[in-house]
Amino acid sequence: MEMLIGLVAIVVGICNIIDPYLAWKMSKWEYKNVEPSDEGLQWTRMSGFIIIAVGVYFFWQGINAPI
């Protein structure tokens, strides 16, 4: 189960790094007629690195888990 959580987190993190606007657009339903700031997109990109690190940790825990 940890491996699955890790893989999902890694994919989400990669998406945040490659296209932070997509991650922002997913939460756009809360607002009308607004665009993200450059700083907001930068924070989304930086959070992608953090999410990938957490995903790698969970994936590694799943690999090393006793059966």
Backbone torsions as a table, in degrees:
resi	resn	phi	psi	omega
1	MET	NA	-37.2	178.5
2	GLU	-62.9	-35.4	179.6
3	MET	-64.7	-39.6	178.9
4	LEU	-65.4	-45.0	177.5
5	ILE	-61.2	-42.1	178.7
6	GLY	-62.4	-43.7	179.5
7	LEU	-64.6	-42.3	178.4
8	VAL	-62.8	-43.4	179.5
9	ALA	-63.9	-39.7	179.0
10	ILE	-64.5	-43.0	179.4
11	VAL	-63.9	-43.7	178.3
12	VAL	-63.5	-41.5	178.8
13	GLY	-63.0	-42.2	178.5
14	ILE	-64.2	-41.1	176.9
15	CYS	-62.1	-39.4	178.4
16	ASN	-64.7	-36.5	-179.2
17	ILE	-74.4	-45.7	-176.3
18	ILE	-69.8	-45.2	-176.4
19	ASP	-138.8	81.3	-179.2
20	PRO	-65.2	-22.8	178.6
21	TYR	-65.8	-33.9	178.0
22	LEU	-63.5	-43.7	178.1
23	ALA	-63.5	-38.5	178.2
24	TRP	-68.1	-38.3	-177.9
25	LYS	-66.1	-28.5	178.3
26	MET	-66.4	-29.4	178.9
27	SER	-99.1	8.5	-176.7
28	LYS	-68.1	-19.9	-177.3
29	TRP	-58.8	-20.0	-179.7
30	GLU	-73.8	-21.8	-173.1
31	TYR	-127.6	161.4	176.9
32	LYS	-124.1	136.4	175.0
33	ASN	55.6	47.1	176.2
34	VAL	-128.8	155.9	176.4
35	GLU	-124.9	150.9	179.9
36	PRO	-73.0	149.3	175.3
37	SER	-80.8	164.8	177.1
38	ASP	-62.6	-37.9	178.6
39	GLU	-66.0	-38.7	178.3
40	GLY	-63.5	-41.5	177.3
41	LEU	-67.3	-35.1	177.8
42	GLN	-66.1	-41.1	177.7
43	TRP	-65.7	-36.4	176.2
44	THR	-63.6	-41.6	178.4
45	ARG	-64.7	-42.8	179.8
46	MET	-66.8	-36.4	177.6
47	SER	-65.7	-26.9	175.8
48	GLY	-60.8	-40.0	177.1
49	PHE	-64.3	-39.9	178.7
50	ILE	-66.0	-43.1	179.5
51	ILE	-63.3	-39.4	177.2
52	ILE	-63.4	-41.8	178.8
53	ALA	-61.6	-42.5	177.9
54	VAL	-65.8	-40.4	178.8
55	GLY	-63.3	-41.7	177.9
56	VAL	-63.9	-39.9	177.9
57	TYR	-60.3	-49.5	-179.3
58	PHE	-64.8	-39.7	178.4
59	PHE	-62.2	-43.4	179.6
60	TRP	-64.7	-38.7	177.6
61	GLN	-64.8	-35.9	178.4
62	GLY	-68.2	-34.9	179.2
63	ILE	-69.4	-39.8	-176.1
64	ASN	-90.7	5.5	-179.3
65	ALA	-72.2	139.4	176.4
66	PRO	-69.8	146.1	-177.6
67	ILE	-86.7	NA	NA
